[in-house]
């Protein structure tokens, strides 16, 4: 009986301890959970994959969560050209993510569609020195006095070329359009395509945009005038399109480019079947790694009409936007601020080759090393006449109209003047 | 329902003479009879189905028609504008072009998928060794998604490294830019669609063939019909309803197809493969002209309804005779 009593008392004590612990958890857990914020973040980069940009994003999130233990970031991955359409639909449903990575050329449409939240309550606290620390003008992402996004990375569109294939063919790096024709013809052998510029209207006609705008500016022209009216169909635009058509007619570029998208060209470079192309600086590191190309893949400024003046750099990039329905604005802003600080930008540059958007980031000693040489070359190209256009609201449609016009010139031998004029008329009818 | 009896009336010893039937007494009750008290039981059974149909079919169609007569600003529905969107569609030469492309696409795909499906169904209906295995192989293209189908064929047809062009080059025909040429892009798209969708027709025809009684075939054989005569005069007439039903379903499917075309050609080059359904997708999710896109969607709905009515009238026309 004494033994049973002794055992019984242990049972009672144990049960009391367990019940007390459960009571504490029942009270503490909701309190703890209430303090933990989970941010929904939309990106086209999957942090779980093993490539430079995925690893960089994973590192950003890890560092942010370590510095902010009560904030968790959940990444929802979408194809890059679906981010904007999905955001507009999410906004209509009142379910935008807290933060989203958006392309600069989608921003006007997203702002007009009311998907983005103004960041003024946060950026108004920034001193002028911080606002002036951005590489591009502060007002590039301001609409009606409202700051709608913070630039996350920049890229310039450059000439990608295979150093080894050029050496084999005995041609130098093209510095003019004529050089491009010569080199393209020399390199077009067997399965190798000498020069490729994608003309497909798919994927927002992004492949053509990378080349067309620099050539348009090289000729002294522009996409739209200050009133938003199309002027791309004037002489500089005609010259740019005729240059491209000449590349095809003279055998430097295959006619198959009419169907090529950005991604297909990238895959062709990785596969080693494309000797030269025009793509963004942001994917060079990835292409070298994925295609085992090493330093065989190099970059240079886009050839212009004369050797002394390469085509102006087309500068663009991704930005961080806060969704209008975010219920955790402070936490969302902390994430945006974290990922765009000079320190984070330096890390991104080292891991991915994406160019920082903060001037002060370039003061880091790493940018003086040999490893950063190429990135600094792109920065130099960007600073010497690089341009970031003020994209119109109907930018995607405009790009596709231009792509259709260029295809007409290349495939149907229609005059560049007529094709571009038709595109300009159609754009005017859509925007009146 | 009243049952009647016939009762012979005759004189004793004479042959019975059958007279007009007379009604049974009221004590005889019919076997099956509906409830008299207005029970809601039938409504309870069919109600959920009707509700579901209203929700997923009638409501979206009605909403699209409503949106098509309103101004829209992205996804915000504005003031009514009457038939302005429809008038804009009629005046748009791009829409007219897309309609022609759609008709070519649908008719071309039907002309390929239906005969191919029928031929394979006739072959697979034979008692051949490994026929079950062949049926599985033949049905495989149907289980591949449209996106994968498009990506697969993009690779197969690539002018630089695709096997099709490698074969053409080996045979001395040179390389062909199938997707970069207006002359070849649509025919190739139709061919890919036929490759992807013929199994659907094949399976329906195979099922239809299995319902033809064996005795009919035997009777034809006894009558001395040749294989071709049997096919033309026995099999095909009895399969007519299945063929028409298959054509209806494939027509609706082809007219509303987006994914394959979006991934394969994006509507290019120069809009030569842009069908109306792809235009609806672009107008809605790329250009955000939701009102006009809805109007175009209603037009497609109307075209599909017309095709369906035509097919149904064909079914109801001359009776089948073997």
HADDOCK unambig.tbl for C-alpha pairs under 7 A between the chains (distance, minus, plus):
assign (segid A and resid 85 and name CA) (segid B and resid 285 and name CA) 5.97 0.50 0.50
assign (segid A and resid 85 and name CA) (segid B and resid 286 and name CA) 6.92 0.50 0.50
assign (segid A and resid 92 and name CA) (segid B and resid 75 and name CA) 6.38 0.50 0.50
assign (segid A and resid 113 and name CA) (segid B and resid 74 and name CA) 6.27 0.50 0.50
assign (segid A and resid 191 and name CA) (segid B and resid 160 and name CA) 5.12 0.50 0.50
assign (segid A and resid 191 and name CA) (segid B and resid 161 and name CA) 6.52 0.50 0.50
assign (segid A and resid 202 and name CA) (segid B and resid 266 and name CA) 5.29 0.50 0.50
assign (segid A and resid 255 and name CA) (segid B and resid 180 and name CA) 6.71 0.50 0.50
assign (segid A and resid 256 and name CA) (segid B and resid 177 and name CA) 5.60 0.50 0.50
assign (segid A and resid 256 and name CA) (segid B and resid 180 and name CA) 5.07 0.50 0.50
assign (segid A and resid 258 and name CA) (segid B and resid 180 and name CA) 5.21 0.50 0.50
assign (segid A and resid 258 and name CA) (segid B and resid 269 and name CA) 6.71 0.50 0.50
assign (segid A and resid 259 and name CA) (segid B and resid 179 and name CA) 6.14 0.50 0.50
assign (segid A and resid 259 and name CA) (segid B and resid 180 and name CA) 5.25 0.50 0.50
assign (segid A and resid 259 and name CA) (segid B and resid 269 and name CA) 6.78 0.50 0.50
assign (segid A and resid 397 and name CA) (segid B and resid 287 and name CA) 6.61 0.50 0.50
assign (segid A and resid 404 and name CA) (segid B and resid 270 and name CA) 5.18 0.50 0.50
assign (segid A and resid 407 and name CA) (segid B and resid 269 and name CA) 6.96 0.50 0.50
assign (segid A and resid 407 and name CA) (segid B and resid 270 and name CA) 6.32 0.50 0.50
assign (segid A and resid 408 and name CA) (segid B and resid 270 and name CA) 6.65 0.50 0.50
